[in-house]
Amino acid sequence: MHRSAKMLGNLFFQTYCLNRGPLVVLDIGSQDINGSLKNELPDEIKYIGVDFSGGNNVDVVLEDPYILPFESNSIDALVCSSVFEHSDFYWVLFLELVRIIKPGGLIYINAPSNGYIHRYPVDSWRFYPDAGHSLALWATRNGYDIKLLESFIHGKIRSAGEEGEWNDFVAIFVKGSSNANTFDKRILDSIVDYSNAYCDKNTIAKNDSFYPEDLQITKRLNIVELDLVQRNNQISELEQSLRDTSADLVQRNNQISELEQSLRDTSADLVQRNNQISELEQSLRDTSVDLVQRNNQISELEQSLRDTSVDLVQRNNQISELEQSLRDTSVDLVQRNNQISELEQSLRDTSADLVQRNNQISELEKHYTIEIKKVEMMFKNSRSMRFTKPLRVLGDFYRSIFSAKELKVKNSSFIDESRYIFLQLRKSLTNYGLHDTLRKIFNKLKKVKTSKIAFKNTNKLISNLKYQLPVIDFDPLSEEFSSYQVNKKIDPKVKAIAFYLPQFHPFPENDEWWGKGFTEWTNVCKATAKFIGHNQPHRPIHLGYYDLRVEAIMEEQAKIAQEYGVYGFSYYFYWFSGKVLMELPLINMLNNKKIDIPFCLTWANENWSRRWDGQENEILISQNHSLEDSENFIRYLIKYFKDDRYIKIENKPVLIVYRANIIPNIIDITKLWNNILIENGFSGIYLIAAQTFGIRDPRPLGFDAAVEFPPHTIISEEISSNIQGLNKDFEGNVYCYNQIVNNEVKKLEPEYKQYRAAMLSWDNTARRKNNSHIMANFSIRRYKQWLSNIASCTKNSIRLNENEKFIFINAWNEWAEGTHLEPDTKYGFKYLQATYDILKNYINPEHAEIIRESQENSIAIVVHIHYMDTWEDIKKIIKKILSVHDSDIYITITNLEQYQSIKNDFPSANIELVENRGRDILPFINVLKKIIHKNYVAICKIHSKKSEYRSDGEVIRKELYFSLINNEITLEKIPKFFEVNKKLGMLVPGKYFLQHNDINMYFNRENISKVCSVIGVNFKESKFPAGSMFWARPAALQKLLKLESGELFDVEEGLADGTVAHAVERLFGLVSESSGFYNIDL
């Protein structure tokens, strides 16, 4: 018995027989020839050895090998190893095995799938992968209920030439199909070297292979033989070359003889020249002292020149910028002078009209003053007075405009333009935020052609608007420059891969196409700003304008990336029908293990053209996609795939293809690539299609997954018309980074596997100059929110397995496209620090523990924590409730640093990390979805409300907390109150159970309409729980589960009102009522 047969027999006993009580195992073919399965048997199992001849380990000698002397249904387990190949009628023997095995009993068969002939006494059969199915079918046709649990071909475990050169076929059967679930484990769970597997559990990979191992060896041998023929041809050519060389040697010897004669002839001349040299040497010694002095002077001059060169580069850049600015300003000055002349003329023309306008303005001032006093008297004691002051000022001014129109004021351009500005207010708030919106309003008002007197009310309005809508500082992150800092090393479960451009070095093709010494830095340095506040050019720090031919650069890049939590790089790979461009940095990386970072490749499989300078139709180098080219390409990459650092999923190297849909016959290509990688010892290839140029679902392409590739697929309005100081020659497009992020965070997971990606600012002005695409309004905070969203979505993905939790970042070093994690002069290491701050939240597997299936109590406490400094107050509330009622606790957090303190205080709490979006509302809805089926009598909703924009914010929070546990309905009676009153939906702190009115609805009507449309509720004015803290029956709020996708919730901006979260707060009471429940205050 060969070694693999013993090993697999041992695995059978360990997997199926341990801890199953006293079993009787029958071994067919038990005679000890080079070993026996008896030696592998656990101690508690009774062994009976059977063979047709006596010997060691044989308890029963068979007279007829096809008639077993045992009762039907009498044996617990039966093993038959290395027997079926020697049985003339193994199918007859199999029926006999099935007969004697008990219901629920097991049959283990091991036989060779290939290998050399070994007659004991005959060697008749070899078993292929489907033999197990055939045996089970044979037994079924003969009236037995038998089920195949698993079968497979195991790999060889000895080298060629040793005894036992087989691949083992293994099959395990259970008598009675209903008994299959009795056995939890399978041998396939514990081995990796197998192929063509079948298992009744779908979680096992099949590892299908159409080439048995002996055929693979034959195929390799054919390749070797072909190589030998080629080498023999090369040897013949070398022999011919040697003969040709011999004749050349005779000729060269004759030439050498002639040269020797010539050498003798010149010896006399050498004596004379030696004398001359002696004289010159003396002269050289005389001048040596002078040379030392001159060398010192030259060294000083060289150092001065080097010092000056750096300053010259900086000054030249500054001069270029100033020259461009001067040219732009000159044109602008001419235009402004013309405008001033026109305005002066217009001012002279309108002087007669000023008296009438001043009278009208006086009337408007009186009306405006009366309305303000009314508002002040009506709401001076309102809690929302301070909060809504800016909007009330805007509203009154807006109404005064309409009053003026009713008086039929002539020449009302001032009124019409003001009205237009206010109609645009909501749209501007959404796109640009409050501060930028107010600034734009003031700038537009100032452009109205009227006198200083006419601006009197406008200036008053501007003054009042200094009391701006409160904005909460929800993240301590600043937008300032950040220096390098040492971070704790992390290994997050969600792993970030940055796209990496290996272009920053000169190579011949770029020299030819763009000029000697061209690299991306050439374009980056020349970039100029196109409008006020435009961040160009991008200037690198730390490694400066580096050259990737220097391997120390890539070593440092890998080190910095991993220090800031970046898991790996995806290097762009440029293959053009066998020609590879920009590969030198990758070859250096492959040979230099100090560049210690995981990596994969992204094949940029499109043509190169002169798109940078607008000549779109001039192709520099093209692709030639074909079956042959695809095979050559994948074989070329094998050397990369075999590197230990290469990123693999289930032993499949990851390859991203930029434009998969332009490769002809792509399905056939993917099959070819998989087969080639299997031949090379991998389990196949893991293909990811970049979502570019219309590609979305990767499955029709035969790919495993897709990856987002922003700026492809992003959504934003074109906003160049709103950009201040835009260069008049600019013909490109400007988009809004705020809009992009806001749309990206609302995306839902598609039906296929998709890897999410985020980008930084993205701005290709360096390449396209005045025809560039620019993502304006970039901020580190928005990038961080985007990254947080895709990390959270990836963690919670239902389609990505644990070994597929990757996110991508565009990019590590796309300097000419303005998107780079590498530090620059504007933000320093801030890009990287923001990345690290997000990824460190995913280092602990326990942060995903919510929600347990078990329900222990009838009360649930649902808490959301963003501000950890409120935890001590919340902890007291929870403990107070727990002192009266045993309760299940569900807590959502926005930062993993909060986790341990909460877990220490409440070890049994369910805790989940969520992105900071939708305030406390979206996390609450998602928790509600996970617990709605658990039949809780009541839940208590609490969150870390701060209201920092209010001086009484802390008082409000503590009043809400106190009201939840100290009220007219005592804490002890709250669960009973819900049990008795079956239609009770919510209990709300009385002071904060408010009626809808114009003030608390001012900012929220539009969002309320959207929410009502989604959840199917007709809006009517009712009461709502201000502060969103209450007791509730889960069923009363079930309609809110239609919002759990998060599509309506914008990225967090810190606004104190007017968000979808505030709209849902206004609707809690109405949702309960619309579901047939009533609400009361505490």
LINLINHU-V943873 format. One line per field, one symbol per residue. ss: DSSP state (h for helix, s for strand, l for the rest). Layout:
ss: ???
This chain:
ss: llhhhhhhhhhhhhhhhllllllsssssllllllllhhhhlllllssssssllllllllsslllllllllllllsssssssllhhhlllhhhhhhhhhhhssssssssssssllllllllllllllllllhhhhhhhhhhhllllssssssssslllllllllllllsssssssslhhhhhhllllhhhllllsssssslllllllllllllhhhhhhhhhhhhhhhhhhhhhhhhhhhhhhhhhhhhhhhhhhhhhhhhhhhhhhhhhhhhhhhhhhhhhhhhhhhhhhhhhhhhhhhhhhhhhhhhhhhhhhhhhhhhhhhhhhhhhhhhhhhhhhhhhhhhhhhhhhhhhhhhhhhhhhhhhhhhhhhhhhhhhhhlllllllllhhhhhhhhhhhhhhhhhhllllllhhhhhhhhhhhlhhhhhhhhlhhhhhhhhhhhhhlllllllllhhhhhhhhhllllllsllllllllllsllllllllllllsssssslllllllhhhhhhhlllllhhhhhhhlllllllllllllsllllllllllhhhhhhhhhhhhhllsssssssssssllsssllhhhhhhhhllllllssssssllllssshhhlssssssslllllhhhhhhhhhhhhhhhllllslssllssssssllhhhlllhhhhhhhhhhhhhhlllllssssssllllllllhhhlllsssllllllllllslhhhllllllllllsssshhhhhhhhlllllllllsslssslllslhhhhhhhlsssslllhhhhhhhhhhhhhhhhllllllhhhlssssslllshhhlsllllslllslhhhhhhhhhhhhhllhhhsllllllllllsssssssllhhhhhhhhhhhhhhhhhllsssssssllhhhhhhhhhhllllsssslllllhhhhhhhhhhhhhhhhlllsssssslllllllllhhhhhhhhhhhhhlllllhhhhhhhhhhlllssssslhhhsssllhhhhlllhhhhhhhhhhhlllllllsssllllssslhhhhhhhhhhlllllllllllsllllhhhhhhhhhhhhhhhlllssssl
